[in-house]
């Protein structure tokens, strides 16, 4: 196929639109396979294309290899979840924003188990997924810290950063346990529990540790050393 025929419209659809449509089909197929209940260790380019109903050559017009594809599926799902969560938060009153964000996340996972398994299931130990989860956690921690700072009208500081990482890690672990059945709550109950815990992190006192208290903490004896002397 020459360059002219590859870019000209086909049945009224431009080449760029056809490419985007094929990429979307491949990403959707990837979510089907990566978010399936069974182990996806046998994921192959051929399997992805079969799921998408496309020839293998169309895979390589969008992705270099399987690892790039897995990363793209993860990024696609995270970007969609982040966008809908930010929209839910933006339309809620300040005192309801945490609950609105949690409600959107939990509702999305409850409605589509594939998303929950891809983003939070500990059964997915693929190196690309593990790396992408770490990257997304760091991003959500930054956004969470900015949100807390805006609520408290405080500039970013390391205490806010620490709380943000604590919140993101805790929410992720709790959702993972919920998906595994270790936490047996209805979706609405899970939202209320997580929102209540996160609201506690908006207490201004957590971010105004006095120099006297900090010095006292630093000067306190090491419990391990004390125990060893008994």
TAGIZI-V347572 format. One record per backbone hydrogen bond with DSSP energy under -1.0 kcal/mol. NH is the residue of the N-H (numbers start at 1). CO is the residue of the C=O. Records with the same first field share a line. If there is no record, write none. Layout:
NH->CO / CO
This chain:
6->2
8->4
10->13
13->10
18->14
19->15
20->16
21->17
22->18
23->19
24->20
25->21
26->22
27->23
28->24
29->25
30->26
31->27
32->28
33->29
34->30
35->31
43->40
48->44
49->45
50->46
51->47
52->48
53->49
54->49
58->55
59->56
60->56
62->59
63->59
69->65
70->66
71->67
72->68
73->69
74->70
75->71
76->72
77->73
78->74
79->75
80->76
81->77
82->78
83->79
84->80
85->81
86->82
87->83
88->84
89->85
90->86
91->87
92->89
96->93
97->94
100->96
101->97
102->98
103->99
104->100
105->101
106->102
107->103
108->104
109->105
110->106
111->107
112->108
115->112
116->112
117->113
118->114
119->115
120->116
124->121
125->123
130->126
131->127
132->128
133->129
134->130
135->131
136->132
137->133
138->134
139->135
140->136
141->137
142->138
143->139
144->140
145->141
146->142
147->143
148->144
149->145
150->146
151->147
152->148
154->149
161->157
162->158
163->159
164->160
165->161
166->162
167->163
168->164
169->165
170->166
171->167
172->168
173->169
174->170
175->171
176->172
177->173
178->174
179->175
180->176
182->177
183->177
190->186
191->187
192->188
193->189
194->190
195->191
196->192
197->193
198->194
199->195
200->196
202->199
203->200
206->203
207->204
208->205
214->210
215->211
216->212
217->213
218->214
219->215
226->222
227->223
228->224
229->225
230->227
